[in-house]
Amino acid sequence: MAIFSTLFAVVVVAYYILKKYNPIFTFLFSGMIILIFAFYYFGVPIPKAPAREALSFLDVVLDSFAFITATFKTQLAGVGLIIMSVAGFAAYMKHINASAKLAFLANKPLSKIKNKYLILSGTFVVGMALKFVITSGMGLFLLLLTCIYPALLALKIRPITAVCVFSLIALDYGPQDGNFINAADMVGQKDNVVGLFLDYQLWVVLAYVALIALLIPFYFAWVDKKDEARGVLCDEVQSVEILNPKCPTFYILFPWFPVAFLFTAYFLNIKLDVISAIFLSIALVFCVEFARYKDAKKLGDDMVVILKAMAEIFVSVVSIIIAVSVFAEGIKALGGVGILADAVSALGKEGEFASIAVLVSIVALSFLVYGFTIIMGSSIAVFNAFGRLAPDIATRLGIAPITLVLPIEVASTLGRAASPIAPGIILLASFAKVSTLDIVKRTAPLLLIAMLVNISVSFYLAKANPPQNEAKIEKRI
């Protein structure tokens, strides 16, 4: 009954999400209903509810609302505030043209490459490097379309090929990325994002960048030959003028400030959280802007830009994280996930069968997330729904929780790149005047290869880093 009720709840919620019901309301409401059902049918207490001998139905309902309130407080005071501060900083960098200047200057090294397919590979590498500090996927796409896309067209690169390469700049990574910060929070290490990045996520990202950069020239040369044989090689799109953003060149250093502060603090063994690094960076940039304009009123207007961006990311991202947290707690209460995890871990506690159990779990969860993200077009809700269940499964398997959460996080970003209804893919398709299906059909083989890379590296990390290593990481903070 536990497994059936778990699957039923997931299917019903997925149905309403696919029917375009508001995901925040859907996850919150369904999570509360599931918690109440689990209390009466399975006898599972409402999380964080006070112990009482006798409970009326009204008490149970009020306890479920109290749990939602507690979740809001916890997330807003923790990972929610971190994500909001990162979004505010990103918006400020865009407002003062610092991120646009960085993307514009990043285009110059590409012009020195003679082979157009190697230029595509270089574009991918440059884009992935920019993603380290420009954490907004849509924001990065807009910068690439403004600063690099026109140069690619001038070099006789097909519009659809250019946007396909842009779509492969898919991974959300780095110590100031909201998705990875959320992953760190799931495993109870939101104050150690730099350590988790260096010890775990970095290796998946490097493997992905190296392999896809190597494959891009051969793959897209083959695609062009195939299209030429079909007579569809000549696609025309109006060229776009390349504009040099109006700000000093040294402004390209500003987007790197938070990362520089976090890494410096990490290696000097200084306690510095992401939020402090963000606001310290904003304060320094404020000083430079004041010295440049001699206008304190402008700084007030800039603060409004930051706060508005923080409010927008709360609506679009943080609120979904909170809602999915409630839903995930309800799914845990049903017990089906625990039964399945126990069944998988029962394959063996050591040796060959234990490795099979870990591999099966990574493959199954990664492709589930990948598939659901393709259908939904958004990685946030899918990653949170499955990611918050992963630590319990990892504990039963005897592996570090991050080694199971990480492949799920990466799979959600790859699934977003493979979704024809993802906002980023829609933006790229509209700019190149092609269909979203044309883009995802061309990139699907590379994304599936990327999934295999993700699973392989994650499996190696899971076996090479037992749970006790996480304690060592925390001691280094």
N, C-alpha and C positions, 0 to 999 in steps of 0.2 A: 504493500500500500504506500509506503514511503517513496519508493522509486516512481510509482505511477503518479502520485500527487505532485512530485517534483517535476516530472516531465509535462504533466498537464498544465501546471502553473507557467512553466517556461513557454510552452506552445501558445497558450492563451495570450500572454503578454506580448510575445513576438507577433502574433496576429494583429493585435491592436496597434502596435508600433508600425507595422507594415501598412496598416489602414490609415496612417498619417495622424493618429491620435497624438496629442501632445505627450512626449515621452516623460516629461517631469511629472505630470499628473498621473500618467499610467503607472510609472514605477512606484511613486509614493502610495497611491491608492491600493494597488495590488499588493505592495509590500505589507501594508497595514492589515489587509484582509487575510493574507497568508499567515501573519504572526498570530492573529486571533484564532484562525483555524487550527494552527499547530498547537496552540495552548489547549484548546478543548479536545482535539482528537488525539494528539500525541503527548499531551501533558508537558510541553516545553514552555518554560516561563518566558514572559515577555522580557527581552534584554533590558538590563538596568532598572527593572521594576523593583520596588521595595518588597521584602518578604512579608506575606500576610497569610493568616490561616485560612480565611474564607474570602473568596472573591466573587463579587457580583459581576454581571455582564458589563455594567457601567464602569466598574473598576478596571476590567480588562481593556475596554475601549480607551479609557483615560490613560492607562499605562502605555498603550501603543502610541498615543499622541505624545506622551512624555518622552518615549524613545525617539520619535521623530524630532522633537525639540532638542534632545540631547545630541542627536546626529548633526543637526544644523550647527549647534554650538561647537562641537568637536571639529567638524570640517572647516567651518569659517575661521576658527582660531588656528587651524593647522594648514593643511594642504590647500584649502580654498584661498586663504590670504596669500599664500606663496604664489599660486597661479595668477591671482589678480594683480599682484605687484609686478610679476614678469610681464603681463599683458600691458600694464600701464607704462612700463619702461619701453617696451617695443613700440607702443603708439607714440611715445615722446621722441624716440629715435626717428620714426617716420615723419613726425611733425617738423623736426628741425633738419630734415633731409640727410641725416647721417647715414641711415641704412641705404638710401638710394645712392648716395655717393660711393659707398662701399661696393654696391653691385655694379655701378658704372665703371669704377676703376678695375674691378675684377674681370671685366670684359677685355681689357687690353692684352693680357698674355695670350688670349685665345687667337688674336689676330696674327700672331707670329707662327701659328701652326699651318702648314701647307695642305696637308691631306684633310678633306672636309669631314671624313668619318672619324679621324683622330680629334678634330675640333669638337665633334659631338661628345666624344669620351672626355675631353678636357672640360667641356661645359658641364657635364654631369659631376665631375670631381669638384669643380668650382662651386656648383650649386650645393653640393653636400657640405662643403666647407662653410658656405654662407649660412646654411641651416643651423650650424652650431651656435650662431649668435642671433640670427633672424628666426625666431622660434615659430612665428606664425606661418603656416603653410600657404594660406591665401596671400598673405603679404609678400612672401618670397616669390610666389608665382607672378604677382603683379610687377615686382621689381625686375624679374628675369624677362618678362614680356616687354618691359619698357626699355631696359638697358642692353640686353643680350640678344633677344629675339631678332631685332632689325639687323644686327650684324650677321647673324646666321643666314638670314635671307639674302643679304648682299653677297655672301659666299656661296650662293646657289644651293643652299640646303633647303630641302622641301619643308614647307610649313608644318605638315603633319608629322614629319620626322622630328622637327625641332620640339614641338609640344609633347611628343611621345617621350623624348629624353627628359624634358622638364617633369613629366609625370612620374618618372622613376626616382626623382629626388623626393623620396617618400618617407624615409624614416624620421620619426620624432626622437631626437636624442640630445644628450648633453645635460649638465647639472642645472641649467636654468630652463629646461624644457618642461612644460606643465605636465605632459603625459608621463615622462620619466619620474618627475617629482611625485606624481600620484602613485606610480609603481613602487617607489621607495616607501611611501606612506603605507601601502598595502602590506609590506613586509616589516613594518615597524621601525624603519630607518630613514625617516624623512629628513633628519639632521645629518645624514651621511650620504648625500647624493653624489658628492665628488668621489668618495671611496667606492660606492657601488658602480659608478660610471667607469672608473679606471680598472676595477677588478673584473667587471662583468660586461656591461653594455658596449664598451669600447671595442671589444674583440668581435662582437657581432657586426658592429658598424664597419670596422676595417675590412672584415671578410666580404661584406656586402659591396662596399665601394670598390675594392680591388677586383672582384670577380665581374661585377656589372660593367665597370670601366673597361675591362679587358674584352668583354663580349660585345659591347655596343658597336665598335667599328665593323666587326664581322657580321653581326646580326642585321644591322640596318643596311649594310651594303647588299646583303642577300635579299632583304625586303624590297629594296629599290629595283634590283634585277627582276624580281618576281613581278612587281608592279609594271615594270617596263614591258615585260612579256605580255602582260594583260592590256597594255595600252593606256595605263592610268598614271603615268609617271609625271606628266606636266600638270601640276595643280598651281593655280595662281592666287596670290593674296597680296593686297595692297601693302607696300612697304611702309614702315613706321619710322619716323624721324627719331634719332638717338639724341636725347637731351642730357646735358651735363647739369646735375642739380646745383642750385645756388647755395653753396656753403663752402667754407675752407676745407682743403684736402685733409687736414689733420682730424677732421670730424669723423673719419673712418675708424678712428681708435675708440670712439665712445661706445659703440655696441659691444666692444670686447671688455669693457670695464668690469661688469659683474663677474664674468668668467675669470678674469685675471685676479680679482680679489678673492674669489672662492678657492682657486688653485693655490694662490700664494698662502692663504690662511691654512689650507690643508697641509701643505708641505712644511710650513713653519709651526704646525701643531697649535694654531690659534683658533679659538672657537668663533666661527662666523657663519651665521645662517644665511640662506638665500635672500630673505626679505631685507636683512641689514645690508647685504651687498648691493641689492637693487637700489635702496634709498640712499646709500652712500654714493653710488654712481650718479643718481639723479642730482644730489646736492653738488657734486663736483661739476657736472654739466651746467647746472644753474649758475655756478660761479663764472664759468667761461662765457655763457650767454649774456650775463650781466655785464661782464667786461667788454663784450663785443657791442652790445646795443645801448648800454648805460640806461636801461629802462626797467625799473622794478615792476611796473605794471605788466609788462610782457611775461615776467616769470609767473605772475598770478594767473594769466591766461593759459600759460603752459601747464600749470598744475591742474586746471580744469580739464585739459586734454587727457592728462594721466588718469584723473578720477573717472572721467566718462568711459575710458577704455576699461578700467577696472569694473565699472558697473556692467558694461556690455559683456565682459567675459564671465561675470557672475551669472547672467541670464543664460548664456549659450553653453557654458562648460561647467562651472562650479555647481550650479543648481542641479544639473544632471548627475554629477558625481554624488551629491547628497541623496538624491532620489534613488539612484541605483544602489547606494549603500544600504538603504532601508530594504529594498527588494532583495538584495543578496543575503541580508540577515534572515529574511523570511524563508528563502530557499534553503539556507543552512538548517533552519528550525524544522523543516519538513523531513530532513534526515536522508533523503535520497542520495545526495552528493557524498555523504559520509559512507554510505553502504557501497557505492560504486568505487570510492577511493580505497576502502578496505579490500574490496574484491581484487582491484588491480595490484595493491601492495601485497596481497596474499600470494602473488606469483613467486615471491621469494624475498627473503630478507638479506640475502647476500649472494655473491657470485653472479652467474649468468642470468638467472631468472630475475634477480633484483634489477639488473641493467635493462632487461626487457620491459619490466614494469615501468621504469622511468621513461624509456623511449616511447612506449605506447601512450603514456600520459601526455608527454610533450607533443607528440604527433597529433593525437586526438583533439586536445584542447586548442592547439595552434590552428588546425584546419577548421575546427568548429568556429573559432573567432574569425578566421579569414573568410569563411563562407557567409557568416551572418553579416559581416561588415560589407561585403560586396552587395548583399541584398538591401541593407539599410542605408548605405552610403556615408555613414558616420562611424568613426572608430571609438568615440567617447563612451557611448552607452554600452556597446558590446564589450569593450575592454574592461570596463568597470564591473559589468555583470559577471564575467568569467574570472577576471583578475582577482576579485575579492574572495572567490571560492578557492583559488589556487593555493594560498599558503597552507590551508588545512590539508589539502591533498599532498602537498610537498612534505609536510611533517610526517604523514603516514608512510610516505615513500622513503623517508630517511634522507632527504636532500634539502639543501638550503632553499627556503621559499623563493628567493629572488631568481633562482635558476629555472623555476617554473613560471613565475610571473613575467620574466623577461621575454621568452619566446611568444607569449600571448600578446604582450605589448607591441612587439615588432610585427606579429601577424596582423594585428588590427590596422597598422599603418600601411602594410602591403595590400591588405584587402581594400582599404580606402582608395589606393591607387588603381585597383582593378575594378572599381565600381563605376558604372556609367552614370550613376545618379549622384556621385560625390560632387560637392560644390567646386572643388578644385579642378576636377576633370571637366565639368561643365564650363568653367571659366576658360580653360585652355582650348577646348573645342570651339567655343564661340569666337575666340580671338583668331584662330586659324581657319575658321569657317569650314569645319569638318564635323562629323557626328561623334558623339562620345563613344559610341560602339567601335568606330574606326580606331580610336586611340587604344581602348582596352584590348581589342583583338590583337593589335600589334605588340602590346607590351605584356600580354598574358604569359607567353613562354618565359620571358625574363623574370617575371614576378614569381612564377612557380619555381624556377631555379633558385631565386632568392629565398623562397620558403624552405627549400631543402638546405640551403646554407644556414638559415636561421635555426632550423631544427638540429643540424649537425653540430654547430658551434655551441648551442645551448646544452645539448646532450653531453658534450665534452666538458663544459663548465660544471654541469651538475655532478659528473663523476669525479672531476678533479678538485672540486671545492665542497667538501662535506660541511654540514651545518656548523660545526665548531669554528670554521674559518670566519663566520660572521662575527663571532665574539672578538676575534683578533682585529677585524676591521673596525669595530666600534672602539676598541682600545686606542686606535691610532688617531681618533678624532681629537 
